[in-house]
Amino acid sequence: MAIVISQLNVFPVKGLKGIGVESSRVTERGLAHDRRFMVVDPAGGFLSQREHPRMATIWTEIAGSELRLAAPEHDEFSLPLEPAAGDPVHAQVWDSACPAIAPSSEADRWLSSVLGQSCRLVYMPESTRRVSKPRRGGPDRLVGFADGYAFLVISEASLADLNARLVRPVPMDRFRPNIVVRGAGPYAEDGWEEFGAGSAVLRMAKPCGRCVVTTTDQSNGEGTGPEPLATLTGYRDHPEFGVCFGMNAVAVRTGPVRVGDAVTPG
């Protein structure tokens, strides 16, 4: 069976709902517009679904040159998708200091109201050069506000294998991948050095360690108990990276990609 891209998912704001798209562009920082925005606390530390599962209830939409946000019981909010200016902010993603801008005090108030705490929406401008750790992907690979690497790749068959072990199957959105492939065997992505799709080439960097976010229902932000993390712990516990599912990747060659594009592992 041919291997093809079956899903492309963009997460404009780290931790909020993603957007399924039919086409995108592989850039060095990730899929176009992926995780260029982030929600931070007053000290600049990032907010995530680990501590704030309500973030899963905030919808994102790209409409032309606008980013639209929506949440239950709140009016929709819009701001420029690529802000040109804003207040300088020192944002932090784990151990990475990321110079950013806060483009909209209105967005800050809107998100603070939705999440019930003081926070700001920040944007990573082109001048910020955050780089991923040099594993198999090599040094000096740019990344947006993703945890560590620009892309997350998962095979549909990997999820099918996991679901066969669960009493209640889980959907792919629990794992928030950028690229989902169909036609590869379970965990085939673990063994790929790189792969081509469309005009792009991506290199696998490391297995993706998983956390409690996988136990949050992405449709409503509610916890679902210990699964699927508990089952993954029983057979996907990596000695270096912990409980893993999917592969982090970096761009070797940028270019357009589409759902249905053939995937050529190398």
HUVEN-V164152 format. One record per helix or strand of 2 or more residues. SS is the DSSP state (@ for helix, = for strand). FROM is the first residue (numbers start at 1). TO is the last residue. If there is no record, write none. Layout:
BEGIN
((SS & FROM & TO) (SS & FROM & TO))
END
This chain:
BEGIN
((= & 4 & 10) (= & 19 & 21) (= & 23 & 27) (= & 30 & 31) (= & 37 & 40) (= & 45 & 46) (@ & 53 & 57) (= & 59 & 63) (= & 66 & 70) (= & 77 & 80) (= & 87 & 93) (= & 96 & 102) (@ & 105 & 115) (= & 120 & 123) (= & 151 & 155) (@ & 156 & 165) (@ & 172 & 175) (= & 179 & 182) (@ & 188 & 191) (= & 194 & 197) (= & 200 & 209) (@ & 212 & 215) (@ & 229 & 235) (= & 237 & 238) (= & 242 & 253) (= & 255 & 258) (= & 262 & 265))
END
